[in-house]
Amino acid sequence: MPAQLPSGPPSADHMPAGISVSHYERGVKRWSIFSSSMSRLYLTAFLAFLCAVATASTQLTGQHHPPPPTKHCTVQKNRNGADDSANILKAFTDCATNSIITFLPTNYSAFTPITLAGLNNVVIHLNGNLVLPNNITKVQQEINVTTNQPSTYATPWFYFHGNNVQLIGSTDFEWGRFYGFGNHWWDLGVRTLRPQLATFNVTNGLMRNLKVIKPVAWGWNLPGTNLRVENHYVDAKPDNGTRWNTVSFPFNTVGINISGENITVDGYYGHNGDDCISVINGARNVFATNGFCGFSSHGLSIGSLGSKGSFQTVQGVVFKNWTMDGAVYGARFKSWTGGNGFADNVTWEDITLVDVSTAIFLTQNYFDQSLGPPPNTTSNSSTHISNFHYKNFKGSLNANWTDGTCITPVCWNFVQGGDATQSIIFDLYPGTALNISVGKMAVHPFEKPAKDTTVICDPATLVPGEQATLGFNCTRGPYVPTRIV
């Protein structure tokens, strides 16, 4: 059952499992500081970035003016904790066009997967919380029969579809939440029939001030066009707080999956056990800025791309002004041996590292550890990468190599010779990476000086002439910066 509606700061009895009052208070403080700090420092750069993309992207800059809403619906709350899914669906059906839909400041029981489609010029005010079932079997049964459209990795519990849709959470940290009770799943190591929290398949959309609390696995999926996400919060940290337990680890708790076009994320704060932001096949023109990734995040990631030989692409991505605290990676790219397609024009810039295992990790030889050790492949193809730029990384590495996701004797992120001193690991497929550069690296190993920082890079895999523009000496040894010519 969801928590009772608190009249003020919640007591310990009113907090969802795994969240203490002190945790809440720290979260409120961080949310307040975080929200107020989401300035428009990079707005000018962002607008310049959009000028280079398709004409449709101009709608993100305020040149698109939908008509004002003419109708208002309030989502009714059932008594006694009964399922509110029918009430939610009714409000969205009655107010599907030119409308405002308001959730009251209470806990709504969303016990059935919901598709909210056909929306046009709708503003949704999530002043309450949406609470999934806390019974694992119930969720599995529902996700097994739902007709919600699957995403890349799983089927979402909530599916939004339409044009000119704004989903706005409360500015009060207590409200605008999605409760997934994922900690129940993690503690038991259940990884079958897991839902993705939500898909926002919208053209011209806004998501603001949403808080995801203990998702079962994947968070938000963004396959839409012309989207903006602001002040997004994710708590996918296990109750026991450890990153080493292979049973209770929060597997696949990606914060945001992006596969759409012309998408901005401005403001992200999260603790999770997978990528904070994962930019996947089909993504174009993505700008993600002003974020914090904690616990055991797997970084700011592109991919994976090219699974099972598929042709997949990503183009035009910027990650700027992020802090990675305790993450396995800062910046990561992953594609499969034997894949096709390309990733082009990707920049990671102004990245602060706090006890991160590896600052920059680039592999074109990714594999699925659940299927066994890395395959012996005779493939002569790989996803091509070009115009990757890493700028201004600073901070410290972690003494530990990985986390609770290592469930096989050969860990999924194993690299021969890796010893937690590497600021850069390039695991390239020969001749398929062009115009890669690294500049302004100020990274040091755990409790060691910067001079002890090393890299893993095989010069035999570089395209001829690539060393001159790389920015460091491609070798298996000390990190030595070089002038980019």
C-alpha positions in Angstrom: 0.0 0.0 0.0 1.2 3.5 -0.7 2.2 5.8 2.1 -0.5 8.0 3.7 -0.7 11.5 2.6 1.6 13.5 4.9 0.6 17.1 5.9 4.2 18.2 6.3 7.7 16.7 6.2 7.0 13.0 6.4 7.7 11.0 9.5 9.7 7.7 9.3 6.3 5.8 9.3 5.3 7.7 6.1 8.5 7.2 4.1 8.6 4.5 1.4 10.8 1.5 2.3 14.5 2.3 2.0 14.1 6.1 2.4 14.9 7.5 5.9 13.8 11.0 7.1 17.5 12.0 7.0 17.7 10.7 3.5 14.6 12.7 2.6 16.0 15.9 4.2 19.3 15.6 2.4 17.3 15.0 -0.8 15.2 18.1 -0.2 18.3 20.2 0.4 20.1 18.8 -2.7 17.0 19.1 -4.8 16.6 22.8 -3.7 20.2 23.6 -4.4 20.2 21.5 -7.6 17.0 23.1 -8.9 18.1 26.6 -8.2 21.5 26.0 -9.9 20.0 24.9 -13.2 20.7 28.2 -14.8 20.8 28.9 -18.5 24.6 29.1 -18.6 24.7 27.0 -21.7 21.6 28.4 -23.4 23.5 30.4 -26.0 25.6 27.4 -26.9 22.6 25.2 -27.1 20.7 27.6 -29.4 23.7 27.7 -31.7 23.8 23.9 -31.6 20.1 23.8 -32.7 20.7 26.1 -35.6 22.7 23.4 -37.3 19.9 20.8 -37.1 16.7 20.2 -38.9 14.2 23.0 -39.2 11.8 21.2 -36.9 14.1 21.7 -34.0 13.2 25.4 -34.0 10.1 24.5 -32.1 12.3 23.9 -29.0 13.4 27.5 -29.0 10.0 29.0 -28.4 8.9 29.6 -32.1 6.1 27.0 -31.8 3.0 28.4 -30.1 0.2 25.9 -29.6 -3.3 27.2 -28.8 -4.2 27.9 -25.2 -5.9 25.0 -23.3 -9.7 25.1 -23.3 -10.5 22.3 -20.9 -9.4 21.1 -17.4 -9.6 17.6 -15.9 -8.7 16.6 -12.4 -7.7 12.9 -11.9 -9.9 11.5 -9.2 -8.5 9.3 -6.4 -10.2 6.1 -5.3 -10.7 5.3 -1.7 -9.1 2.5 0.3 -6.1 2.3 -2.0 -7.9 0.8 -4.9 -6.4 0.9 -8.4 -6.6 4.4 -9.9 -5.6 3.4 -13.4 -9.1 3.7 -14.8 -9.5 7.2 -13.3 -6.2 8.2 -14.8 -7.2 6.8 -18.2 -10.6 8.6 -18.1 -9.0 12.0 -17.3 -6.6 11.6 -20.2 -9.4 10.5 -22.5 -11.7 13.3 -21.6 -9.0 15.9 -21.8 -6.9 14.6 -24.7 -6.9 17.8 -26.7 -6.2 21.5 -25.7 -6.4 20.6 -22.0 -4.8 20.8 -18.6 -4.8 17.6 -16.6 -4.1 17.8 -12.8 -3.2 15.2 -10.3 -4.0 16.1 -6.7 -1.3 16.1 -4.0 -2.0 12.5 -3.0 -0.7 9.0 -3.8 -2.3 7.4 -6.9 -2.3 3.7 -7.2 -1.2 2.9 -10.8 -1.6 -0.9 -10.5 -2.2 -1.5 -14.2 0.0 -0.5 -17.2 -1.4 2.5 -19.0 -1.2 3.9 -22.5 -2.0 7.6 -22.7 -2.1 8.2 -26.5 -3.7 10.7 -28.8 -2.7 13.6 -26.7 -2.5 17.0 -28.4 -1.6 20.3 -26.7 -1.9 18.9 -23.2 -0.3 20.1 -20.0 -0.1 17.5 -17.2 0.5 18.7 -13.6 1.7 15.8 -11.5 1.1 17.3 -8.1 0.8 13.9 -6.6 2.7 10.6 -6.8 2.2 7.6 -9.1 2.7 4.3 -7.2 3.2 0.9 -8.9 2.3 -2.4 -7.2 4.8 -3.4 -4.5 4.0 -7.1 -5.3 6.5 -8.6 -7.8 4.2 -11.3 -9.1 1.5 -8.7 -9.8 3.8 -6.5 -11.8 5.1 -9.5 -13.8 1.6 -10.7 -14.6 0.5 -7.3 -15.8 3.6 -6.6 -17.9 3.3 -10.0 -19.5 -0.2 -9.2 -20.9 -0.1 -5.5 -21.4 -0.5 -4.1 -24.9 1.8 -1.1 -24.2 4.3 -0.7 -26.9 7.7 -2.2 -26.0 10.8 -0.1 -26.0 14.3 -1.2 -26.9 14.9 -3.1 -23.6 11.6 -3.7 -22.0 7.9 -2.8 -21.9 7.0 0.5 -20.1 4.4 0.7 -17.4 3.4 4.2 -18.6 3.3 5.0 -22.3 2.8 8.7 -23.4 2.2 9.5 -27.0 1.1 12.7 -28.7 2.1 16.3 -29.8 2.8 19.3 -27.6 2.7 17.5 -24.3 4.1 18.8 -21.1 4.5 16.6 -18.0 5.4 18.8 -15.0 6.0 17.5 -11.6 5.6 19.5 -8.4 8.4 21.8 -7.3 7.9 20.2 -3.8 10.4 17.4 -3.5 7.8 15.2 -1.8 5.5 15.2 -4.9 5.8 14.5 -8.6 7.2 11.0 -7.8 7.0 7.6 -9.5 7.4 4.8 -6.9 8.6 1.5 -8.5 9.5 -0.5 -5.3 12.5 -1.9 -7.3 14.3 -2.5 -4.0 12.0 -5.6 -3.5 13.2 -7.0 -6.9 16.9 -6.2 -6.2 16.9 -7.8 -2.8 15.6 -11.1 -4.3 17.7 -10.9 -7.5 14.5 -11.0 -9.7 15.4 -10.0 -13.3 12.5 -11.5 -15.3 9.5 -9.6 -16.7 10.8 -6.3 -15.4 9.0 -3.2 -16.7 10.6 0.0 -17.9 9.1 2.8 -16.0 7.8 5.0 -18.8 8.1 6.0 -22.5 7.6 9.6 -23.6 7.0 9.2 -27.3 6.0 12.8 -27.9 6.7 15.4 -30.6 7.3 18.8 -29.0 7.4 17.8 -25.3 8.6 18.9 -21.9 9.3 16.8 -18.8 10.1 18.9 -15.7 10.7 18.1 -12.0 10.0 14.4 -12.2 11.4 12.2 -9.4 11.9 8.4 -10.0 12.1 6.5 -6.7 13.4 2.9 -6.7 12.5 1.9 -10.3 12.5 -1.8 -11.0 15.0 -1.3 -13.8 15.1 1.1 -16.8 13.7 4.6 -16.1 12.4 6.9 -18.9 12.6 6.1 -22.6 12.7 9.0 -25.0 12.1 8.1 -28.6 10.3 11.4 -29.4 11.3 14.5 -31.3 11.9 18.0 -30.0 11.9 17.2 -26.3 13.3 19.0 -23.2 13.9 17.4 -19.8 14.6 19.6 -16.8 15.5 18.9 -13.2 15.2 15.1 -13.4 15.8 13.1 -10.2 16.5 9.3 -9.9 17.0 7.3 -6.7 17.9 3.8 -7.7 20.3 3.1 -4.9 19.8 -0.2 -2.9 18.8 -0.1 0.7 22.0 -1.8 1.8 24.0 0.9 0.1 26.6 -1.6 -1.2 27.8 -1.7 -4.8 29.4 -5.1 -4.6 26.5 -7.4 -3.9 25.6 -9.3 -7.1 22.2 -10.2 -5.9 20.9 -6.9 -4.5 22.6 -4.7 -7.1 20.1 -2.5 -9.0 20.7 -4.0 -12.4 19.8 -2.0 -15.6 18.6 1.0 -13.7 19.3 3.4 -16.6 18.2 6.9 -15.8 17.2 8.0 -19.3 17.4 6.1 -22.6 17.4 8.5 -25.6 16.7 7.3 -29.1 14.9 10.4 -30.5 15.9 13.6 -32.2 16.5 17.1 -31.0 16.5 16.3 -27.3 17.8 18.4 -24.4 18.4 17.2 -20.8 19.2 20.2 -18.6 19.5 19.2 -15.0 19.8 15.6 -13.7 20.6 14.3 -10.2 20.7 10.5 -9.7 22.1 7.5 -8.0 21.8 4.3 -10.0 23.4 1.1 -11.2 23.6 1.6 -14.9 24.0 4.5 -17.4 22.8 7.9 -16.2 22.1 8.8 -19.8 22.2 6.2 -22.5 22.1 7.5 -26.1 21.1 4.6 -28.3 20.2 3.7 -31.9 18.4 6.5 -33.8 19.4 9.4 -31.6 20.2 12.7 -33.3 21.1 16.1 -31.9 21.2 15.4 -28.1 22.4 18.0 -25.6 22.7 16.8 -22.0 24.0 19.3 -19.5 24.2 20.1 -15.8 24.1 16.7 -14.1 25.2 14.6 -11.2 25.6 10.8 -11.3 26.2 8.9 -8.1 26.3 5.5 -6.5 27.7 3.1 -9.1 26.6 4.7 -12.4 28.0 3.3 -15.6 28.4 6.8 -17.0 27.4 9.0 -19.8 27.1 6.5 -22.5 26.6 6.0 -26.2 25.3 2.6 -27.1 25.4 -0.3 -27.1 25.3 -0.3 -30.9 25.5 -3.0 -33.6 24.2 -6.0 -31.7 23.9 -9.1 -33.8 25.4 -7.4 -36.8 22.7 -4.7 -37.0 23.2 -1.3 -38.6 22.7 1.3 -36.0 23.6 5.0 -35.8 24.0 7.9 -33.3 24.9 11.4 -34.4 25.4 14.8 -32.8 25.6 14.4 -29.0 27.0 16.7 -26.4 27.5 15.9 -22.7 28.6 19.0 -20.8 29.1 20.0 -17.2 28.6 16.7 -15.3 29.9 15.3 -12.0 30.4 11.6 -11.8 30.7 10.4 -8.2 31.6 6.7 -7.6 30.8 5.8 -11.1 32.3 2.9 -13.0 32.8 5.2 -16.0 32.8 8.9 -16.7 32.4 8.7 -20.5 31.6 5.5 -22.2 31.0 4.2 -25.8 30.1 0.6 -26.5 29.5 -1.3 -29.7 29.6 -4.9 -30.6 32.2 -6.7 -32.7 30.5 -7.6 -36.0 28.2 -4.6 -35.9 27.5 -2.1 -38.6 26.6 1.5 -38.7 28.3 4.5 -37.1 28.5 7.0 -34.3 29.6 10.5 -35.3 30.1 13.9 -33.7 30.1 13.2 -30.0 31.6 15.4 -27.3 32.1 14.9 -23.5 33.2 18.2 -22.0 33.7 19.6 -18.5 33.4 16.3 -16.6 34.3 16.2 -12.9 35.3 12.7 -11.5 35.1 11.7 -7.9 36.4 8.1 -7.3 35.5 6.9 -10.8 36.9 3.6 -12.0 37.8 4.8 -15.5 37.4 8.3 -16.8 37.1 7.4 -20.5 36.2 4.0 -21.7 35.7 3.3 -25.4 35.1 -0.3 -26.6 34.1 -1.6 -30.0 34.2 -5.2 -28.6 31.3 -5.1 -26.2 29.6 -8.4 -25.3 26.8 -9.8 -23.2 28.2 -11.4 -20.1 25.0 -13.4 -19.5 25.9 -15.4 -22.6 29.3 -16.4 -21.4 32.9 -15.1 -22.0 33.7 -12.8 -24.9 33.1 -14.6 -28.2 35.8 -15.7 -30.6 34.7 -13.8 -33.7 36.1 -13.8 -37.2 34.0 -10.8 -38.1 35.8 -8.1 -40.2 33.3 -5.3 -39.4 32.5 -3.0 -36.5 30.5 0.1 -35.8 32.5 3.0 -37.2 33.2 6.0 -34.9 34.3 9.5 -35.9 34.7 12.9 -34.4 34.7 11.9 -30.7 36.1 14.6 -28.5 36.8 14.5 -24.8 37.6 17.9 -23.2 38.5 19.0 -19.7 38.2 15.9 -17.5 39.4 16.4 -13.9 39.3 14.5 -10.6 40.1 11.2 -9.1 39.9 7.5 -10.0 38.6 4.7 -7.7 40.8 2.0 -6.2 38.1 -0.6 -7.3 37.6 -1.8 -10.8 33.8 -2.5 -11.1 30.7 -3.4 -9.1 27.9 -5.9 -8.5 27.1 -6.3 -12.2 30.0 -8.7 -12.5 28.1 -12.0 -12.4 30.4 -14.1 -14.6 34.0 -15.3 -14.1 35.1 -12.9 -16.9 33.4 -9.6 -16.0 31.7 -7.7 -18.8 34.1 -4.8 -18.5 37.3 -6.8 -18.2 40.3 -5.4 -20.0 43.6 -7.1 -19.9 46.0 -5.1 -17.7 43.3 -3.0 -16.1 44.5 -2.0 -12.6 42.4 1.1 -11.6 45.2 3.6 -12.7 43.8 4.0 -16.2 42.2 7.3 -17.0 41.7 6.2 -20.6 40.9 2.8 -22.1 40.5 2.6 -25.9 39.5 -0.9 -27.0 39.3 -0.2 -30.7 38.5 -2.3 -33.7 41.4 -1.7 -36.2 40.9 1.0 -38.7 37.3 2.0 -37.7 37.9 5.1 -35.5 38.6 8.5 -37.0 39.3 11.9 -35.6 39.3 11.0 -31.9 40.8 13.6 -29.5 41.4 14.0 -25.8 42.4 17.4 -24.3 42.8 18.9 -20.9 43.0 15.8 -18.7 43.7 16.4 -15.0 43.0 13.0 -13.5 44.9 11.0 -10.9 44.6 7.5 -9.5 43.2 6.8 -6.0 45.6 8.4 -3.4 48.3 8.7 -6.0 49.7 11.6 -8.0 48.7 12.4 -11.5 52.0 11.1 -12.8 50.9 7.6 -11.9 47.9 7.8 -14.3 48.1 5.3 -17.1 46.3 4.5 -20.4 45.5 1.4 -22.4 45.5 2.0 -26.1 46.9 -0.2 -29.0 48.6 2.0 -31.6 48.1 -0.8 -34.2 44.4 -0.1 -34.1 44.7 3.5 -35.1 44.0 4.8 -38.5 47.2 6.2 -40.1 47.8 9.7 -38.9 45.4 9.4 -36.0 48.1 9.7 -33.4 48.8 13.3 -34.4 45.3 14.4 -33.5 44.7 12.0 -30.5 46.0 14.3 -27.7 47.9 11.5 -25.8 50.4 8.9 -26.6 48.5 5.7 -27.6 50.3 3.0 -25.7 49.9 0.6 -22.8 51.6 2.7 -20.1 51.8 6.1 -18.6 49.4 8.9 -19.7 51.5 11.3 -21.7 49.6 14.2 -23.3 50.6 15.3 -26.8 49.9 18.4 -28.8 47.0 18.0 -31.2 48.1 19.1 -34.7 
